[in-house]
C-alpha cells in the first residue's frame, strides 16, 4: 500500500515510520503535540476496550506481529499526511 501511495514523491520515499518520526520532529510543536495526544488517546481507548473484553494483550501482540507492523505503517502514513496538510 505504501509503495502505491508514494508514487515517486520524495517526501514519502522510504519507511513510513521513519518518515513519520522526521515529520514529528520537524513539525510545529503545536501540531506535533496535538497529533501525539490524539494518538495516545486512541491507544488508551483500544487497550482499555481490548482488556475489558477479556483479551490478553501480550498474547495478541505476539500472535499478530505482521498485522500490527502493517497497521503501524498505515497509521504513520495517515498521521504524516495530516501533519503535512495542516502545516502548510
N, C-alpha and C positions, 0 to 999 in steps of 0.2 A: 504494500500500500504506500509506504513512504517513498519508494522509488518512483511510483506513478505520479505522486503529487509534486515532487521536487522539479521534475520536467526541465532540468538544466538551470534552475535558479540557484545562483551561487550561495545565497543566504540559507538555502535548505539542503545544501550538499553535506554529506557525512551523517554521522549518527545523530538521530533526533534528540536523544537525551543530552548529549554533549552540547549540541546547538542550543537546547533549552537552557542549560547552565550558563552558556555565554550570554544569551539574551537576558536572563535574570540578573546577571552581574553587571550588565551594561544598560539596563533599562532604568528609567527614573525610579528612585526609591519608593515613590508613592505607588506607581504601577506594580512594581515587584512585590511590595508589601501586600497590596490588595489581592494579587493573584495567589501569593503564598497562603494568605489567610483563607481564601476560598478553597484551596486545595486541602489545607488542614481540616477545615470543616467537613469537606467531603470524606476525607479519610476517617475522621472520628465517627461520622454517621454510618459509613459502611462497616467499620469494625464493630460498633455497638449493635447494629442490626444483625450482623452475622453471629455474634456471640449470643445475643438474645434468642436467636433461632436455634441455639444448641450446637452450633458448629465449633469444631476445633480449628482455630485459625492457623496454627503452626502446621498441622497436618494438611490442611487445604493448600497452603503456600507450597509446601514440599511436593505435593501431588500435581501442582499446576504451574510449575516454573515457566514453561514456554509460553503459556497463555498470558501469564502475568507480565512477562517481558514484552510481549506484543502489545498488551494494553498500556503498559508504561510508555512505550514509544508513541502510541496513539495520543495519550494524554499530553505528553511533551509537545507533540506537534500542534495540538489544539491550543494548548496554553501559550506556546510561542506565537502562533498566529494572532491570538487575542492581544497579547502584549504589543506585538509589532503594529497591529492595526490601531491600537489606542495611542501608541507612541508618536504617530505621525501628526 
